[in-house]
């Protein structure tokens, strides 16, 4: 009986993986820059790990296992909680160590600020959530008698509610890592008419700082490759206004740099009023009066989020180019992507957490009353 139930759940998880892959293809055809992509990739990661874990568990199961409803609940729910156990034991310690190291370097290089502390704060949240999963049984044992069947069901409910909820957010974060990495490695098609260069902080003397130079150089490189491949030239659109502590507009600084790199002035359209990434795209769209065959250049860690903002601004099939940036920037940027995803899709995430809560509660309650009756 155990074999039949476990195999049924394993097949169901494989079907869910296939369904999510098909959904992902459908979403990416509309836009590769969407927070829905992160959610679907997260589900693929979750169900894939659960599927592999269940296959291994079926292979290693003892042949003399007895069917008892008392144990059935644990086995079935265990089919969906293996992700939390595997990630927490095998991946999380190394990930948190790397996150803390990169965050410390970021603080030394860029100074203390709340955005620069996000890595350490995330580590605290991950460790706290994982500890809650592993120590909930011991805590419950001290608070109540969990060795009765009612206590067993209650502890099973608490433990697995923690485990699956933690797994949900872990999957979203790992999906953010995967999608962001894929976005920064993407090379746009060589059919672009315009290339928007997103501004960032410049040097005190008005010249582009290293990050900004990287974006401009990456844009120039892409324009050269497109010209060599298709003989098609494009217009550069440096976009960025003047901050309160900047000597001139970022777009003006970029324009001067482009001219020094032998880009004709006739091929440069300056947008020097924007103060945010959303304004970069909105004001640039007014300048160029186009929504298709457009690309943008930014730092590698910023490509996916900028693409989401560009898509929301009305650009169709826009593609991003990622310039190299210091390694210690990426973790903080990934966390910002993760938080932005949670905020953007908060209704969906709240709905999913409610579904998890109701499903686990209903399943364990049904198992309890069936056994009692």
C-alpha contacts under 8 A as a table, 3 or more apart, distances in Angstrom:
res1	aa1	res2	aa2	distance
1	X	4	X	5.23
1	X	5	X	6.34
1	X	67	X	6.44
2	X	5	X	5.28
2	X	6	X	5.97
2	X	67	X	6.30
2	X	72	X	7.53
3	X	6	X	5.23
3	X	7	X	5.95
3	X	58	X	7.29
4	X	7	X	5.26
4	X	8	X	6.06
5	X	8	X	5.07
5	X	9	X	6.30
5	X	76	X	7.81
6	X	9	X	5.20
6	X	10	X	6.14
6	X	54	X	7.49
6	X	58	X	7.41
6	X	75	X	7.84
6	X	76	X	6.99
6	X	79	X	7.72
7	X	10	X	4.94
7	X	11	X	6.11
7	X	58	X	7.67
8	X	11	X	5.24
8	X	12	X	6.18
9	X	12	X	4.93
9	X	13	X	6.22
9	X	76	X	7.80
9	X	79	X	7.31
10	X	13	X	5.16
10	X	14	X	6.39
10	X	51	X	5.61
10	X	54	X	6.13
10	X	55	X	7.05
10	X	79	X	7.78
11	X	14	X	5.07
11	X	15	X	6.25
11	X	51	X	7.92
12	X	15	X	5.06
12	X	16	X	6.24
13	X	16	X	4.95
13	X	17	X	6.27
13	X	47	X	5.72
13	X	48	X	7.45
13	X	50	X	7.31
13	X	51	X	5.79
14	X	17	X	5.07
14	X	18	X	6.40
14	X	47	X	7.28
14	X	48	X	7.22
14	X	51	X	6.30
15	X	18	X	5.14
15	X	19	X	6.11
16	X	19	X	4.95
16	X	20	X	6.08
16	X	44	X	7.94
16	X	47	X	6.96
17	X	20	X	5.18
17	X	21	X	6.21
17	X	43	X	7.62
17	X	44	X	5.37
17	X	47	X	5.97
17	X	48	X	6.38
18	X	21	X	5.11
18	X	22	X	6.32
19	X	22	X	5.23
19	X	23	X	6.25
20	X	23	X	4.92
20	X	24	X	6.04
20	X	40	X	6.17
20	X	41	X	7.70
20	X	43	X	7.03
20	X	44	X	6.11
21	X	24	X	5.02
21	X	25	X	6.36
21	X	40	X	7.90
21	X	44	X	7.05
22	X	25	X	5.23
22	X	26	X	6.42
23	X	26	X	5.11
23	X	27	X	6.25
23	X	40	X	7.48
24	X	27	X	5.13
24	X	28	X	6.10
24	X	37	X	6.42
24	X	40	X	6.24
24	X	41	X	7.33
25	X	28	X	5.28
25	X	29	X	6.25
26	X	29	X	5.38
26	X	30	X	6.99
27	X	30	X	5.44
27	X	31	X	6.47
27	X	32	X	7.46
27	X	36	X	7.62
27	X	37	X	6.86
28	X	31	X	4.84
28	X	32	X	4.56
28	X	33	X	7.67
28	X	37	X	7.20
29	X	32	X	7.03
30	X	317	X	7.67
31	X	34	X	6.45
31	X	311	X	7.62
31	X	316	X	7.83
31	X	317	X	6.13
32	X	37	X	7.46
32	X	317	X	7.81
33	X	37	X	7.45
33	X	304	X	6.17
33	X	305	X	7.62
33	X	307	X	5.27
33	X	308	X	4.82
33	X	311	X	6.99
34	X	37	X	5.47
34	X	38	X	7.42
34	X	308	X	5.57
35	X	38	X	5.20
35	X	39	X	6.63
35	X	308	X	7.50
35	X	341	X	5.75
35	X	344	X	7.53
35	X	345	X	7.30
36	X	39	X	5.06
36	X	40	X	6.27
36	X	345	X	7.96
37	X	40	X	5.29
37	X	41	X	6.08
37	X	179	X	7.76
38	X	41	X	5.16
38	X	42	X	6.01
38	X	172	X	6.52
38	X	175	X	5.40
38	X	176	X	5.76
38	X	179	X	6.62
38	X	341	X	7.90
39	X	42	X	5.06
39	X	43	X	6.44
39	X	172	X	6.22
39	X	175	X	7.35
40	X	43	X	5.08
40	X	44	X	6.32
41	X	44	X	4.97
41	X	45	X	6.23
41	X	172	X	7.86
41	X	175	X	5.50
42	X	45	X	5.17
42	X	46	X	6.17
42	X	168	X	7.80
42	X	171	X	4.68
42	X	172	X	4.93
42	X	173	X	7.80
42	X	174	X	7.06
42	X	175	X	4.90
43	X	46	X	5.02
43	X	47	X	6.06
43	X	171	X	7.08
44	X	47	X	5.44
44	X	48	X	5.85
45	X	48	X	5.23
45	X	49	X	6.20
45	X	171	X	6.50
45	X	175	X	7.47
46	X	49	X	5.45
46	X	50	X	6.29
46	X	83	X	6.52
46	X	167	X	7.59
46	X	168	X	7.79
46	X	171	X	6.18
47	X	50	X	4.98
47	X	51	X	5.93
48	X	51	X	5.05
48	X	52	X	6.23
49	X	52	X	5.25
49	X	53	X	6.05
49	X	82	X	7.50
49	X	83	X	5.99
50	X	53	X	5.08
50	X	54	X	6.06
50	X	79	X	6.33
50	X	80	X	5.99
50	X	81	X	7.47
50	X	82	X	5.85
50	X	83	X	6.04
51	X	54	X	5.19
51	X	55	X	6.24
52	X	55	X	5.17
52	X	56	X	6.33
53	X	56	X	5.22
53	X	57	X	6.15
53	X	79	X	7.83
53	X	82	X	6.58
54	X	57	X	4.89
54	X	58	X	6.12
54	X	79	X	6.22
55	X	58	X	5.21
55	X	59	X	6.31
56	X	59	X	5.14
56	X	60	X	6.25
57	X	60	X	5.22
57	X	61	X	5.94
58	X	61	X	5.30
61	X	65	X	7.79
62	X	65	X	5.90
67	X	71	X	7.60
67	X	72	X	7.34
68	X	71	X	5.53
68	X	72	X	6.16
69	X	72	X	4.75
69	X	73	X	6.80
69	X	367	X	7.59
69	X	371	X	6.55
70	X	73	X	6.62
70	X	74	X	7.94
70	X	149	X	7.69
70	X	371	X	7.40
71	X	74	X	5.44
71	X	75	X	6.43
72	X	75	X	5.17
72	X	76	X	6.16
73	X	76	X	5.36
73	X	77	X	6.12
73	X	364	X	6.98
73	X	367	X	6.70
74	X	77	X	5.38
74	X	78	X	5.72
74	X	156	X	7.26
75	X	78	X	4.93
75	X	79	X	6.51
76	X	79	X	5.29
76	X	80	X	7.54
77	X	80	X	5.51
77	X	81	X	6.52
77	X	160	X	7.36
78	X	81	X	4.99
78	X	82	X	6.18
79	X	82	X	6.34
80	X	83	X	7.21
80	X	164	X	7.22
81	X	84	X	5.82
81	X	85	X	6.97
81	X	160	X	6.68
81	X	163	X	6.00
81	X	164	X	5.77
81	X	167	X	7.66
82	X	85	X	5.20
82	X	86	X	6.09
83	X	86	X	5.25
83	X	87	X	5.94
83	X	167	X	6.27
84	X	87	X	5.38
84	X	88	X	5.77
84	X	130	X	7.86
84	X	163	X	5.74
84	X	164	X	6.99
84	X	166	X	6.87
84	X	167	X	5.13
85	X	88	X	5.28
85	X	89	X	6.02
85	X	163	X	7.98
86	X	89	X	5.43
86	X	90	X	5.81
86	X	91	X	7.48
87	X	90	X	5.45
87	X	91	X	4.98
87	X	92	X	5.84
88	X	91	X	6.05
88	X	92	X	4.94
88	X	93	X	7.28
88	X	130	X	6.54
89	X	92	X	6.57
89	X	93	X	7.32
90	X	93	X	7.15
90	X	94	X	7.96
91	X	94	X	5.77
91	X	95	X	6.13
92	X	95	X	5.00
92	X	96	X	5.96
93	X	96	X	5.32
93	X	97	X	6.23
94	X	97	X	5.10
94	X	98	X	6.27
95	X	98	X	5.27
95	X	99	X	6.08
96	X	99	X	4.90
96	X	100	X	6.10
96	X	123	X	5.61
97	X	100	X	5.30
97	X	101	X	6.31
98	X	101	X	5.16
98	X	102	X	6.18
99	X	102	X	5.34
99	X	103	X	6.02
99	X	119	X	5.83
99	X	120	X	7.16
99	X	123	X	7.38
99	X	331	X	6.69
100	X	103	X	5.02
100	X	104	X	6.12
100	X	119	X	6.38
100	X	120	X	5.74
100	X	123	X	7.46
101	X	104	X	5.24
101	X	105	X	6.38
102	X	105	X	5.12
102	X	106	X	6.13
102	X	327	X	7.85
102	X	328	X	4.99
102	X	329	X	7.96
102	X	331	X	7.17
103	X	106	X	4.94
103	X	107	X	6.19
103	X	116	X	6.87
103	X	117	X	6.81
103	X	118	X	7.93
103	X	119	X	5.68
103	X	120	X	6.70
103	X	328	X	6.86
103	X	331	X	7.54
103	X	332	X	7.35
104	X	107	X	5.11
104	X	108	X	6.32
105	X	108	X	5.12
105	X	109	X	6.12
105	X	328	X	6.60
106	X	109	X	5.11
106	X	110	X	5.68
106	X	111	X	7.37
106	X	116	X	6.63
106	X	328	X	5.73
106	X	329	X	6.84
107	X	110	X	5.37
107	X	111	X	4.79
107	X	112	X	5.44
107	X	113	X	7.89
107	X	116	X	6.15
107	X	117	X	7.55
108	X	111	X	5.69
108	X	112	X	7.80
110	X	116	X	7.85
111	X	116	X	7.72
112	X	116	X	6.42
112	X	117	X	7.43
113	X	116	X	5.27
113	X	117	X	6.46
114	X	117	X	5.11
114	X	118	X	6.67
115	X	118	X	5.46
115	X	332	X	7.18
116	X	119	X	7.26
116	X	332	X	6.51
117	X	120	X	5.60
117	X	121	X	6.32
117	X	332	X	7.97
118	X	121	X	5.04
118	X	122	X	6.01
118	X	332	X	6.15
118	X	335	X	6.74
119	X	122	X	5.16
119	X	123	X	6.30
119	X	331	X	6.74
119	X	332	X	5.93
119	X	335	X	7.08
120	X	123	X	5.08
120	X	124	X	6.38
121	X	124	X	5.16
121	X	125	X	6.34
122	X	125	X	5.00
122	X	126	X	6.10
122	X	335	X	7.85
123	X	126	X	5.13
123	X	127	X	6.04
124	X	127	X	5.29
124	X	128	X	5.97
125	X	128	X	5.14
125	X	129	X	6.04
126	X	129	X	5.18
126	X	130	X	6.07
127	X	130	X	5.16
127	X	131	X	5.97
128	X	131	X	5.16
128	X	132	X	6.16
129	X	132	X	5.13
129	X	133	X	6.57
129	X	162	X	7.58
129	X	166	X	6.36
130	X	133	X	5.18
130	X	134	X	6.54
130	X	163	X	7.79
130	X	166	X	7.24
131	X	134	X	5.20
131	X	135	X	5.86
132	X	135	X	5.42
132	X	136	X	5.54
132	X	162	X	7.09
133	X	136	X	5.64
133	X	159	X	5.67
133	X	160	X	7.66
133	X	162	X	5.59
133	X	163	X	5.66
134	X	137	X	7.01
134	X	159	X	7.76
135	X	138	X	5.39
135	X	139	X	6.32
136	X	139	X	5.10
136	X	140	X	6.03
136	X	155	X	7.76
136	X	158	X	7.33
136	X	159	X	6.10
137	X	140	X	5.18
137	X	141	X	6.10
137	X	155	X	6.34
137	X	159	X	6.93
138	X	141	X	5.03
138	X	142	X	6.56
139	X	142	X	5.40
139	X	143	X	6.48
140	X	143	X	5.00
140	X	144	X	5.96
140	X	145	X	7.89
140	X	146	X	6.95
140	X	155	X	6.69
141	X	144	X	5.55
141	X	145	X	6.03
141	X	146	X	5.67
142	X	145	X	7.64
144	X	151	X	7.31
145	X	148	X	6.41
145	X	151	X	5.84
146	X	149	X	7.42
146	X	150	X	7.21
146	X	151	X	3.67
146	X	152	X	5.00
146	X	154	X	7.48
146	X	155	X	6.58
147	X	151	X	5.88
147	X	152	X	5.87
148	X	151	X	5.06
148	X	152	X	6.00
149	X	152	X	4.91
149	X	153	X	6.21
149	X	368	X	7.86
150	X	153	X	5.23
150	X	154	X	6.21
150	X	368	X	7.30
151	X	154	X	5.01
151	X	155	X	6.07
152	X	155	X	5.24
152	X	156	X	6.03
153	X	156	X	4.97
153	X	157	X	6.10
153	X	364	X	6.53
153	X	365	X	7.95
153	X	368	X	6.81
154	X	157	X	5.06
154	X	158	X	6.35
155	X	158	X	5.14
155	X	159	X	5.99
156	X	159	X	5.29
156	X	160	X	5.98
156	X	364	X	7.98
157	X	160	X	5.52
157	X	161	X	5.86
157	X	360	X	6.79
157	X	361	X	6.75
157	X	364	X	6.76
158	X	161	X	5.21
158	X	162	X	6.26
159	X	162	X	5.31
159	X	163	X	6.13
160	X	163	X	4.69
160	X	164	X	5.86
160	X	360	X	7.84
161	X	164	X	5.54
161	X	165	X	6.05
161	X	356	X	7.57
161	X	357	X	6.71
161	X	360	X	6.94
162	X	165	X	5.30
162	X	166	X	5.99
163	X	166	X	5.27
163	X	167	X	6.03
164	X	167	X	4.83
164	X	168	X	6.05
164	X	356	X	7.64
165	X	168	X	5.03
165	X	169	X	6.65
165	X	353	X	7.00
165	X	356	X	7.52
166	X	169	X	5.41
166	X	170	X	6.11
167	X	170	X	4.97
167	X	171	X	5.95
168	X	171	X	5.31
168	X	172	X	6.41
169	X	172	X	5.02
169	X	173	X	6.27
170	X	173	X	5.11
170	X	174	X	6.21
171	X	174	X	5.15
171	X	175	X	5.92
172	X	175	X	5.03
172	X	176	X	6.12
172	X	338	X	7.38
173	X	176	X	4.96
173	X	177	X	6.40
173	X	335	X	7.87
173	X	338	X	6.02
174	X	177	X	5.00
174	X	178	X	6.30
175	X	178	X	5.02
175	X	179	X	6.03
176	X	179	X	5.26
176	X	180	X	5.90
176	X	334	X	6.87
176	X	337	X	6.95
176	X	338	X	6.21
177	X	180	X	5.30
177	X	181	X	6.07
177	X	334	X	6.50
178	X	181	X	5.22
178	X	182	X	6.20
179	X	182	X	5.11
179	X	183	X	6.11
179	X	304	X	7.58
180	X	183	X	5.04
180	X	184	X	6.24
180	X	301	X	7.14
180	X	303	X	7.30
180	X	304	X	5.62
180	X	334	X	7.53
181	X	184	X	5.32
181	X	185	X	6.35
182	X	185	X	5.21
182	X	186	X	6.21
183	X	186	X	5.23
183	X	303	X	6.21
183	X	304	X	5.67
183	X	320	X	7.42
183	X	322	X	7.93
184	X	300	X	5.02
184	X	301	X	6.90
184	X	303	X	5.84
184	X	304	X	7.31
184	X	320	X	7.62
184	X	321	X	6.71
184	X	322	X	4.94
185	X	321	X	7.94
185	X	322	X	7.06
186	X	320	X	7.36
186	X	321	X	6.94
186	X	322	X	7.93
187	X	320	X	7.68
187	X	321	X	6.56
188	X	295	X	7.39
188	X	319	X	5.61
188	X	320	X	6.83
188	X	321	X	7.12
189	X	192	X	7.31
190	X	225	X	7.90
190	X	226	X	4.94
190	X	229	X	7.30
190	X	230	X	6.88
190	X	232	X	8.00
191	X	226	X	7.42
191	X	230	X	7.80
191	X	232	X	7.24
191	X	293	X	6.28
192	X	195	X	7.14
192	X	232	X	7.97
192	X	234	X	6.32
192	X	293	X	4.56
192	X	294	X	5.42
192	X	295	X	6.57
193	X	233	X	7.12
193	X	234	X	4.62
193	X	235	X	6.21
193	X	293	X	5.61
193	X	294	X	6.05
194	X	234	X	5.32
194	X	235	X	4.74
194	X	236	X	6.00
194	X	237	X	6.89
194	X	288	X	7.88
194	X	293	X	6.90
194	X	294	X	4.95
194	X	295	X	6.38
195	X	219	X	7.19
195	X	234	X	6.97
195	X	235	X	6.19
195	X	236	X	5.02
195	X	237	X	5.81
195	X	294	X	5.88
195	X	295	X	4.78
195	X	296	X	5.16
195	X	297	X	7.10
196	X	236	X	6.13
196	X	237	X	4.47
196	X	238	X	5.89
196	X	239	X	6.71
196	X	284	X	7.47
196	X	294	X	7.58
196	X	295	X	6.24
196	X	296	X	4.40
196	X	297	X	6.22
197	X	215	X	6.75
197	X	216	X	6.64
197	X	219	X	7.12
197	X	236	X	7.25
197	X	237	X	5.91
197	X	238	X	4.71
197	X	239	X	5.86
197	X	296	X	5.66
197	X	297	X	4.85
197	X	298	X	6.44
198	X	215	X	7.61
198	X	238	X	6.53
198	X	239	X	5.36
198	X	240	X	6.61
198	X	277	X	7.29
198	X	280	X	6.72
198	X	296	X	7.15
198	X	297	X	6.26
198	X	298	X	5.62
199	X	212	X	6.63
199	X	238	X	7.09
199	X	239	X	5.67
199	X	240	X	4.77
199	X	250	X	5.81
199	X	251	X	6.71
199	X	298	X	7.91
200	X	211	X	7.55
200	X	212	X	6.03
200	X	240	X	7.31
200	X	250	X	6.95
201	X	208	X	7.72
201	X	209	X	7.00
201	X	212	X	7.28
201	X	246	X	7.87
201	X	250	X	7.33
202	X	206	X	6.16
202	X	207	X	6.03
202	X	208	X	4.70
202	X	209	X	4.79
202	X	212	X	6.96
202	X	246	X	7.30
202	X	250	X	6.83
202	X	253	X	7.96
203	X	206	X	5.43
203	X	207	X	5.45
203	X	208	X	5.92
203	X	209	X	5.20
204	X	207	X	7.43
204	X	246	X	6.76
204	X	247	X	6.83
205	X	247	X	7.13
206	X	246	X	7.28
206	X	247	X	5.77
206	X	248	X	6.33
206	X	253	X	6.26
207	X	253	X	5.85
207	X	257	X	7.85
208	X	211	X	7.79
208	X	212	X	5.41
208	X	213	X	5.56
208	X	250	X	7.89
208	X	253	X	6.31
208	X	254	X	6.76
208	X	257	X	7.63
209	X	212	X	5.35
209	X	213	X	6.01
210	X	213	X	5.10
210	X	214	X	6.11
211	X	214	X	5.14
211	X	215	X	6.56
211	X	299	X	6.99
211	X	325	X	6.54
212	X	215	X	5.15
212	X	216	X	6.39
213	X	216	X	5.12
213	X	217	X	5.98
214	X	217	X	5.21
214	X	218	X	6.03
214	X	299	X	7.41
214	X	323	X	5.56
214	X	324	X	6.54
214	X	325	X	7.63
215	X	218	X	5.18
215	X	219	X	6.26
215	X	297	X	5.71
215	X	298	X	5.18
215	X	299	X	6.11
215	X	322	X	7.52
215	X	323	X	5.30
216	X	219	X	5.09
216	X	220	X	6.27
216	X	254	X	7.22
216	X	258	X	7.49
216	X	297	X	7.40
217	X	220	X	5.06
217	X	221	X	6.10
218	X	221	X	5.05
218	X	222	X	6.24
218	X	297	X	6.95
218	X	321	X	7.36
218	X	322	X	7.46
218	X	323	X	5.67
219	X	222	X	5.18
219	X	223	X	6.25
219	X	296	X	7.93
219	X	297	X	5.84
219	X	321	X	7.51
220	X	223	X	5.12
220	X	224	X	6.23
221	X	224	X	5.13
221	X	225	X	6.26
222	X	225	X	5.08
222	X	226	X	6.10
223	X	226	X	5.15
223	X	227	X	6.15
223	X	233	X	6.96
223	X	234	X	6.76
224	X	227	X	5.13
224	X	228	X	6.17
225	X	228	X	5.12
225	X	229	X	6.06
226	X	229	X	5.07
226	X	230	X	5.82
226	X	231	X	6.83
226	X	232	X	6.43
226	X	233	X	7.37
227	X	230	X	5.44
227	X	231	X	4.17
227	X	232	X	4.99
227	X	233	X	5.77
228	X	231	X	5.68
234	X	267	X	7.14
235	X	267	X	4.78
235	X	268	X	5.72
235	X	269	X	6.96
236	X	267	X	6.13
236	X	268	X	4.83
236	X	269	X	6.15
237	X	268	X	5.94
237	X	269	X	4.84
237	X	270	X	5.70
237	X	271	X	6.81
237	X	284	X	7.22
238	X	251	X	4.97
238	X	252	X	7.87
238	X	254	X	6.09
238	X	255	X	6.61
238	X	268	X	7.54
238	X	269	X	6.86
238	X	270	X	5.44
238	X	271	X	6.15
238	X	272	X	7.90
239	X	250	X	7.18
239	X	251	X	5.04
239	X	270	X	6.49
239	X	271	X	4.71
239	X	272	X	5.89
239	X	273	X	7.87
239	X	274	X	6.93
239	X	280	X	5.64
239	X	284	X	6.92
240	X	249	X	6.40
240	X	250	X	4.87
240	X	251	X	4.83
240	X	271	X	6.40
240	X	272	X	5.04
240	X	273	X	6.26
240	X	274	X	5.12
240	X	275	X	6.33
240	X	276	X	7.94
240	X	280	X	6.42
241	X	248	X	7.98
241	X	249	X	4.61
241	X	250	X	5.55
241	X	251	X	6.40
241	X	271	X	7.55
241	X	272	X	4.37
241	X	273	X	4.35
241	X	274	X	4.78
241	X	275	X	5.53
242	X	246	X	5.98
242	X	247	X	7.40
242	X	248	X	5.45
242	X	249	X	3.80
242	X	250	X	5.98
242	X	272	X	7.28
242	X	273	X	7.30
242	X	275	X	7.46
243	X	246	X	5.08
243	X	248	X	7.87
243	X	249	X	7.22
243	X	275	X	7.34
246	X	249	X	7.24
248	X	252	X	6.87
248	X	253	X	7.18
249	X	252	X	5.23
249	X	253	X	6.54
249	X	272	X	5.91
249	X	273	X	7.88
250	X	253	X	5.12
250	X	254	X	6.21
250	X	272	X	6.98
251	X	254	X	4.98
251	X	255	X	6.00
251	X	270	X	6.10
251	X	271	X	6.22
251	X	272	X	5.18
252	X	255	X	4.96
252	X	256	X	6.29
252	X	270	X	7.20
252	X	272	X	6.90
253	X	256	X	5.27
253	X	257	X	6.34
254	X	257	X	5.03
254	X	258	X	6.12
255	X	258	X	5.11
255	X	259	X	6.26
255	X	268	X	7.21
255	X	270	X	7.06
256	X	259	X	5.20
256	X	260	X	6.31
257	X	260	X	5.11
257	X	261	X	6.32
258	X	261	X	4.97
258	X	262	X	6.61
258	X	263	X	5.48
259	X	262	X	5.10
259	X	263	X	5.00
259	X	264	X	6.45
259	X	265	X	6.68
260	X	263	X	7.31
263	X	267	X	6.97
263	X	268	X	7.79
264	X	267	X	5.45
264	X	268	X	7.12
265	X	268	X	5.27
266	X	269	X	7.90
269	X	287	X	7.59
269	X	288	X	7.92
271	X	274	X	7.29
271	X	280	X	7.83
271	X	283	X	6.97
271	X	284	X	6.15
271	X	287	X	7.27
273	X	283	X	7.62
274	X	277	X	7.71
274	X	279	X	4.96
274	X	280	X	5.29
274	X	283	X	6.76
275	X	279	X	6.32
275	X	280	X	7.23
276	X	279	X	5.15
276	X	280	X	6.18
277	X	280	X	4.85
277	X	281	X	6.61
277	X	306	X	6.90
277	X	309	X	7.33
278	X	281	X	5.54
278	X	282	X	6.17
278	X	309	X	5.96
278	X	310	X	7.18
278	X	313	X	7.20
279	X	282	X	4.85
279	X	283	X	5.61
279	X	284	X	7.89
280	X	283	X	5.66
280	X	284	X	5.92
281	X	284	X	5.05
281	X	285	X	5.97
281	X	309	X	7.80
281	X	310	X	5.90
281	X	313	X	6.52
282	X	285	X	5.31
282	X	286	X	6.69
282	X	313	X	5.97
283	X	286	X	5.19
283	X	287	X	6.49
284	X	287	X	5.00
284	X	288	X	6.25
285	X	288	X	5.36
285	X	289	X	5.38
285	X	290	X	6.12
285	X	291	X	6.91
286	X	289	X	5.20
286	X	290	X	7.95
290	X	294	X	7.74
291	X	294	X	6.67
291	X	314	X	6.70
291	X	315	X	4.49
291	X	316	X	5.75
291	X	318	X	7.96
292	X	315	X	6.37
292	X	316	X	5.40
292	X	317	X	6.70
292	X	318	X	6.83
293	X	317	X	7.62
293	X	318	X	6.92
294	X	315	X	7.75
294	X	318	X	5.52
294	X	319	X	7.02
295	X	318	X	5.50
295	X	319	X	4.83
295	X	320	X	5.58
295	X	321	X	7.37
296	X	318	X	7.68
296	X	319	X	6.52
296	X	320	X	4.90
296	X	321	X	6.12
297	X	303	X	7.86
297	X	320	X	5.86
297	X	321	X	4.74
297	X	322	X	6.14
297	X	323	X	7.17
298	X	302	X	6.37
298	X	303	X	6.22
298	X	320	X	7.46
298	X	321	X	6.43
298	X	322	X	5.52
298	X	323	X	6.04
299	X	302	X	5.38
299	X	303	X	6.58
299	X	322	X	5.15
299	X	323	X	4.63
299	X	324	X	6.30
299	X	325	X	6.18
300	X	303	X	5.59
300	X	321	X	7.46
300	X	322	X	3.90
300	X	323	X	5.04
300	X	324	X	5.80
300	X	325	X	6.45
301	X	304	X	7.60
301	X	322	X	7.46
301	X	325	X	7.58
301	X	329	X	7.30
301	X	330	X	5.48
301	X	333	X	5.98
301	X	334	X	7.30
302	X	305	X	5.75
302	X	306	X	5.99
302	X	322	X	7.66
302	X	333	X	7.07
303	X	306	X	5.24
303	X	307	X	6.02
303	X	320	X	5.88
303	X	321	X	6.91
303	X	322	X	5.99
304	X	307	X	5.00
304	X	308	X	6.33
304	X	320	X	7.79
305	X	308	X	5.10
305	X	309	X	6.34
305	X	337	X	6.50
306	X	309	X	5.06
306	X	310	X	6.07
307	X	310	X	4.96
307	X	311	X	6.09
307	X	318	X	7.19
307	X	319	X	7.09
307	X	320	X	6.57
308	X	311	X	5.15
308	X	312	X	6.24
309	X	312	X	5.08
309	X	313	X	6.17
310	X	313	X	4.92
310	X	314	X	6.65
310	X	315	X	5.82
310	X	318	X	7.31
311	X	314	X	5.35
311	X	315	X	5.07
311	X	316	X	6.51
311	X	317	X	7.73
311	X	318	X	7.13
312	X	315	X	7.35
315	X	318	X	5.91
325	X	329	X	7.19
326	X	329	X	5.82
326	X	330	X	7.66
327	X	330	X	5.82
328	X	331	X	6.48
328	X	332	X	7.69
329	X	332	X	5.77
329	X	333	X	6.23
330	X	333	X	5.02
330	X	334	X	6.02
331	X	334	X	5.05
331	X	335	X	6.34
332	X	335	X	5.22
332	X	336	X	6.38
333	X	336	X	5.05
333	X	337	X	6.24
334	X	337	X	4.95
334	X	338	X	6.15
335	X	338	X	4.88
335	X	339	X	6.16
336	X	339	X	5.10
336	X	340	X	5.98
337	X	340	X	5.02
337	X	341	X	6.10
338	X	341	X	5.13
338	X	342	X	6.36
339	X	342	X	5.07
339	X	343	X	6.16
340	X	343	X	5.08
340	X	344	X	5.89
341	X	344	X	5.10
341	X	345	X	5.96
341	X	346	X	7.82
342	X	345	X	5.44
342	X	346	X	5.25
342	X	349	X	7.05
343	X	346	X	4.98
345	X	348	X	5.40
345	X	349	X	6.29
346	X	349	X	5.04
346	X	350	X	5.99
347	X	350	X	5.16
347	X	351	X	6.09
348	X	351	X	5.05
348	X	352	X	6.15
349	X	352	X	5.00
349	X	353	X	6.19
350	X	353	X	5.17
350	X	354	X	6.24
351	X	354	X	5.12
351	X	355	X	6.22
352	X	355	X	4.98
352	X	356	X	6.22
353	X	356	X	5.02
353	X	357	X	6.19
354	X	357	X	5.03
354	X	358	X	6.08
355	X	358	X	5.19
355	X	359	X	5.87
356	X	359	X	5.23
356	X	360	X	6.11
357	X	360	X	5.52
357	X	361	X	6.06
358	X	361	X	5.12
358	X	362	X	5.93
359	X	362	X	5.24
359	X	363	X	6.03
360	X	363	X	5.20
360	X	364	X	6.12
361	X	364	X	5.45
361	X	365	X	5.99
362	X	365	X	5.14
362	X	366	X	6.01
363	X	366	X	5.20
363	X	367	X	6.22
364	X	367	X	5.01
364	X	368	X	6.07
365	X	368	X	5.08
365	X	369	X	6.29
366	X	369	X	5.40
366	X	370	X	6.05
367	X	370	X	5.21
367	X	371	X	6.21
368	X	371	X	5.34
368	X	372	X	6.20
369	X	372	X	4.97
369	X	373	X	5.82
370	X	373	X	5.25
